[in-house]
Amino acid sequence: MLHSVSGRSAALFPACNDDQSAIRHQSGAIRPNKRQSGFRRRRNKSGTVRANRGFFYESATALPRFTDGLNLAFGIAMNSIVIAAEPEPIAVDVSRTAVIIIDMQRDFLEPGGFGESLGNDVSLLAAAIAPCKRLLAAARATGMMVVHTREGHRPDLSDAPLAKIERGAPGKRIGAPGPMGRILVRGEPGHDIISALAPADAEPVIDKPGKGAFYATDLHAILVNRGIDNLIVCGVTTEICVHTTVREANDRGFRCIVPADCCASYFPEFHRAGLQMIKAQGGILGWVSSSAAVLAALDQRNRKTGDGDRRHAA
Ligand code: C5J
C-alpha cells in the first residue's frame, strides 16, 4: 500500500495566483476573492451602501482560468515523489519536505570530543557520512530545504541542566577542556559540524541544548513558516538525538522518513532497534528508508523537471 500525501501545495505555485483574482485556502482550494471581485454594491435612498449577496466578477481577467488548474496539477505532479520505505512506500511533495541533519558534529564523530569522553568508539559513526553527503547534494540539487542541528551549550553552561553536566568521568564532562576545545560548548572547534557536511549559507543551523531538535529551539516555527510537513531525518545518534527528534516531530504532525544508512550509533544493536521502533506498528513514529531509495525518487523527479542538471550547472 502506498501512503499518499495530498499536501497543501497550491501556495507554492505562484503562476496560479498571478492576477490576484483568487484567494487560496490553506487546503489548496481556490475561491474567488470577494473583496476584489466585489459584492455588488447598491446605494439605497438613505445613501447607505448595502452589499448584494452573491458575488460576480468585475472583469473577465478575474475569472479563475482553466490554466490555473493545469498549473496546479502540473506543479503537484512535478513535485510529488514516491520513496520506497517501510512499513510502506510514501509519497511526498518535495517542496513541503525538508532534510534535517542531526548533530553531525566533531564532538560526536571525532576522537577527543563528547562522544569519546563517554567511552564510545567514535569511528562507528563514520558510516553515515558518505550517505548523508550524497543525500545532501541531491536535496540541494532539487532545491529542497535543508536544516542542520548542533547539540551544545552556552559557554557559561547556563542552559545545561546540572543533571546533564554531572554525568561522565570528572575532567571529561560537558564544559571540560579537551583537544577540540571545551566539550559540547558552542563556539568551540568540537561543536562544529564536520567539514564534509558543512552547512551552505542559506541553510538554518539549529543550536539545541537537548537531545530533541524541537526542545528549546525555533525549529518548529521555521518549518511551519516554510510550509514543511515532511522531514527526512539523518544524523547521529540513531537512538538518541535522531530518535528524540523523530518522536518530537511525529507528535507535532510531521511525517518522518529516516534513511537507515544516513544514521549511525555507537551501539549497532541500538541502531537496529531504534529503526525497528520507528517503522513498527504500521509506522508508529514514521518510515524507514535508505539514501539509495531517496536518491532514486529525487533522480526520477529531477529527470522530468531538469532541476538537478540546472542546479549542478549553476
Ligand atoms: C548524544 C546525540 N548521543 N546527538 N547526542 O548524546 O545523539
Boltz pocket constraint, residues with backbone or C-beta under 6 A from the ligand:
constraints:
  - pocket:
      binder: B
      contacts: [[A, 102], [A, 103], [A, 108], [A, 151], [A, 211], [A, 236], [A, 237], [A, 238], [A, 240], [A, 241], [A, 242]]
      max_distance: 6.0
